């Protein structure tokens, strides 16, 4: 058998083949389901489950304390306990309240938040639970990535660095904002970010086009600026709200969202909204409209 | 009490809830929040407590829990 001489050319060819193999490995299989997202109907608040086909699952926020059992029931129904990670966008009770009971009953291998101060006793209780269960706490910083499987990557865009100090509006303005990319499609998860944080993200080139937008702060008047929405250019906008909330979404925000041409869904009207992501398309159905719709 | 103090008036105590008046507007609070000795007709004063030990406890505990995080990218 002739010896293969390892010339620079052969070495370069081998490197190219390996590189292509890596690229194939880092992309989801075309047409095959790569990730599922549930925007859970928790009333006023946020709770979003991301589960990849690779079997990794994370929860973003846990709604109010009263919503904990609702979220837990869905997690158990989906068979995703224990979670790999819980990400808290900020320490307001409608995002934080349900998490301690979820950590205790479902379990999680890690917990992440930004560290922006809001000295609520609910958060102190959560820290007690994390410590007792030996759950490591991770720092959410802009630029950090979380890989949930081949080609399924959540990139943290916010909070701003350094934190924006805006007095009474500081907690929302320092929300963790993240973008889930699944091949060519994506979802921007904007926590309760407001105009100030949106401006920071825009100024730093951190508002990429995204197929789906989880609308900031339940559709409040002080989130989702026209400039921000133009940059995101969503095809689907999802609002996590309560059915009878008079200001969520605010009429001005609804108007700005409608101008994008995106289809708009509200958990308050639809119940939990389920999204299926494959490499190049997104389909959804809701509790109240179970027929699957594929985004154009 | 200065004019700038914010005060709540306990208008009614109903089972687990208490109805308080802020000005002429009614609000409901959990009864468990009432300080000892409060009853219908009592005035409650709201004040900023900048010496709260909760904040210091949170920061200390969080710093301890986040101590081993290297801040790098994560593969679940």
Interface residues (C-beta under 8 A of the other chain):
Chain A: X56 X58 X84 X85 X115 X117 X119 X120 X121 X123 X124 X127 X128 X130 X131 X136 X137 X138 X139 X141 X144 X145 X146 X147 X148
Chain B: X52 X54 X55 X57 X58 X59 X61 X62 X64 X65 X66 X68 X69 X71 X72 X73 X74 X75 X76
